[in-house]
């Protein structure tokens, strides 16, 4: 039996005059899963979300949300989804989002984390099966961000499908089943976090010796068994490209037999930030966090 995807985009294109903001974007989001839409500023993320949520009409291609066509059945789409930032009456979901104690307070007195939870709760009043989140944790402190992540995980456990855009690659790693990376309006990568990390290079064994005086000897021992080594003397750290746990065990045994004390020994996979650098040529932190979307400005200029 085939299950209808919660979100489906096929060859979506959006042009503003001579500018193509989205150029043939395609992906599907299975029900009850989380898709992260990542990319540099101006990559087409916001325009894609606006088309999926009926706020912008595609130039070509088509999309469905909860099985409904975003152009032919916009009302059904809107009844089937929630979008953070939309206006709504707030008199429900306070307990679920830990806002009960603040229910009688004026919203302008809420902290940043409370406002984010309030924003999310307004999108869920009608219990939509699909929720679109645009930068859901921007500006939150680490504790508030972790709290909101737990809320989102709970929604997914209850069957909600999430599509989120984020500048925090850790957030995508924590929440997403699949990730679509877009750049210049096109999909340049699509896969699970692990699959994307594999594209960025091999894993590494990272060894930190206890005593700086042992660093050179440890480096020589590792090189003697045929491994390439990158040394960081100031950190007393050696990094060795590796395929997996077997290589880590082999290096650990060599160091242990030599009686060299270590502070840490572990296997480190490429991060999603490494993936971002590999795919786009720069790291995610080079992107400003207070993003004013180029796509939204383009759309406003062409109305």
N, C-alpha and C positions, 0 to 999 in steps of 0.2 A: 504494500500500500504506500503510495507517494504522499508525503506531507507537503502542503503548500508552504513555501518560504514565508517568513514573517515580513521580510523586505527583499525586493528584487529590483535591481537596476540593470538595464540592458542598453548598452551603447548610448548613454545619456550625453547629450551635447547642449551647451548653453552658450550662445553668442550675444555680445553686446556691441552692436555695430560691427567693426572689423576685429574686435577683440574676442577671442574664444576663451572663456573662463573654464569650461568643462568640455573635454574633447574625447568622447567615446568611453566614458566610465561604466564599467560593468562589475557587479558582484551580487551575491545573495547572502542573506542572513537567516539561518535556520531558526525556527521557533525556540524560544527559551535559551538563546545564546547571546553573546556579547561581541559586537564587531567594533573595532577601533579604526577610525579614519584619521590617519596621520599625514603630515606633509608641511612644507614650509609655508610661510605667509603668502597668500595669493595663489596657492596651489590649486584651489577649486573646492576645498572642503566645505566651506559655508554655502557656496552656491549649490553644491550637490545636496546638502541637507535641506536647503530651501526648496529645491525641486521635489524632494521626497515628501516634504511636509505641505505641499500645495501652495507655498508662498511664492513660487516662481514657476512659470510654465516652461518645460523643456523646448529648446529649438528643434530637437529631433531625438529619436530614441524613446523608450518608455520605461515606466517604473510602476511597481505595485507595492502597496503596504497592506498587510493582512489580507492579501488576495484582491485588493481593489486597485483599479487603475487611477493613478494620481491626476490624470487629465480628464478622463471620462467619468470618474466617480469621486470627485474631490470631497463631497460631504461625507461619504462612507469612510474615506481615508481619515478625515479629521475626527470622526467618532471613534476610530480604532487606534488612535495614537495620542501621546502626550509630548509636549515640547517645552523644555525648560525656558522660563522667561515669559511665557504667555500669561495674560491676565486671567485670573479666576477667583471665585469666591472661596475664602479660606475658612471653613468651619469643620473640617474633617481631618483625619490622619494625624492629629497633633500628638497622640500617644505614640504612634509608630515612629515618628520622627523626633521624639524626645523634646517636644515643645509644649507639653501640657502646662508646666510651671510658668511659661511665658505667654499663655493664651490671652491674658487680659492686658498685656503690654502693647504699647505702640510699636509698630514694626521698625521705625527708625532707631529705636533703642536696642535692637537686636545686634548681636555680634555678627561678624562675617560668616562664621560657620552656621549660625542659626538662620541667617538669611538664605544661605544656600539650601539648607534643609527645607525651609519654607517654600522656596522656589520649586524644589523638586516635588514637595507635597501637593502644590497646586496643580502640577501636571498629572497627578495621579487620582484626582477626585473622582473621575469617571472610571477608574480602574482600567486604563487602556492596556491592550496586550502588547503594544509596541511603544517604546519611549525613546525619544531623540534627546541627547544631552550634548550641548555645545559648550565645551570647556567647563565641566561641572564643578571643578575644584580650584579654579584660578583664584589666587589671592587668599586661600585658606592656609592656616598654620598646619603643621604636620599632624597634630592630634585631631583637628577638625576634619582634615582630609581622610585620615584613617577611619574616623567615625562614619563619614559619608560613604566610604568604600564598603563598610559593613552593611549599611542600608542598601546599597546597590546589589551586593551579593544576595541579600535576603530577597530582594525583588526578583532576581533571576531564579532563585530556588523556588519561588512561588509561580514561576512560569512566564514572567515578563521578558520580552526581548529588548535588548538595549543596543542602540547605535550611538557611539559617542565620538566626538572630536576632542583631542587633548594635545597640549604641548608637553605634558609630563609623561616621558616614556616609561617611568616606573609605574605610573597609573595604568598604562596600556598593558604592561607586563603583569600587573596584579589582577586586572579585571577581564581582559579580552581573550576569547577563544580564538578569534581570527583578527588579523590586522590587514588593512589595505593602506598602502603608502601611495599618495598621489603627489605629482609634481608637474607644474605647468599644464594642469588640466587633465593629465593622463595618469592611469594606474601604472606605477613602475615596479610594484612588488605586492604580493598577496600571499599570506600564509599564516600559520600559527606563530606565536612568539619564538618557539624553538626552531621552527623551519627558517624563519628570517635570520635568527642569530647564526645559524649554520652557514648562511650566505656571506656573513661578515668575516669568516675565517675560523681557524681551528681553535679549540680550547687550549688553555695553558695551565701548566702546573706552576703555582706561585709558592716560593719557599722563602721564609724570613728567618735568618739565623739569629741566635741570641746575642752572640758576640761579634762585633765588627771584624775582629782579627781573624775569624773563621771564614769570612766571605770569599776570599780568594781561593782558599783550599777547597771549599764546597764547589765553587765554580769550576775548578780544575777537575775535580772528581766527576762532575756531571759531564763535562766535555770529554773525559776519557772513555765514557761509555757511549759516545757517539751522538750526544744530544747538543743541539744549539742552545746557547744560554744568553740571556740579556740581563746584565747586572745593573742594579741601582744602589750604588754604595751608600748614599746618604740614608736610604731606608733599610739597609742591610737585606735587600731583597733580590732574589733571582727569579726570573721568569723563563719557563721552558715550554716551547710549543709541544702539544701532546694530543694524542687521539682520545684519551680517556683515563679511566681509573687504573688500568694496568700500568700505564706510564708513571702515574703518580706513585703507585706502590713500588715500582722499580727504583725511582729516584729516592723515595723514602728509605728503602733498604740500604742503598749505597751510602747515604748520609748517616744513617744509624750505625752501620758497621764501622764508619770512620770515627764514631763517637762525637760528632758535632751536634751540640744542642741547638734546637730550633724553637722559635716562638710560634710559628704557624706554618702549616703545609696544607695546601688545598688545591682543588681543581676549579679554575675560573673560566666560564664560558663567555663569549662575546656578549655584551649587553645590547639592549635595543638602541642605546645611544651610538654604539659602534655600527649598528645596522644603518641608522640614520646618516651617519658620516659616510659610510660605504656607498649608500644609494644617492645621496644628495650633495655630497662634497663638503658638508659642514655639520657641526654638532647641533643638537637641538637647543642647547642653552644659548647659541648664537641668535636664536629667534626671540624677539621681545615678547614677554608674557602678557602684556596689556595689548592684545592684538585688536586693531581696528581693521576689520576685514576688507581687503581690497575688492573682493567680489561684491560685497554689499554696497560699497561706494559706487562701483560700476553700475550695479542694477539701479541704484537711485538716480544716477546720472542719465540713464536711458529710459526712464519711465515716461 
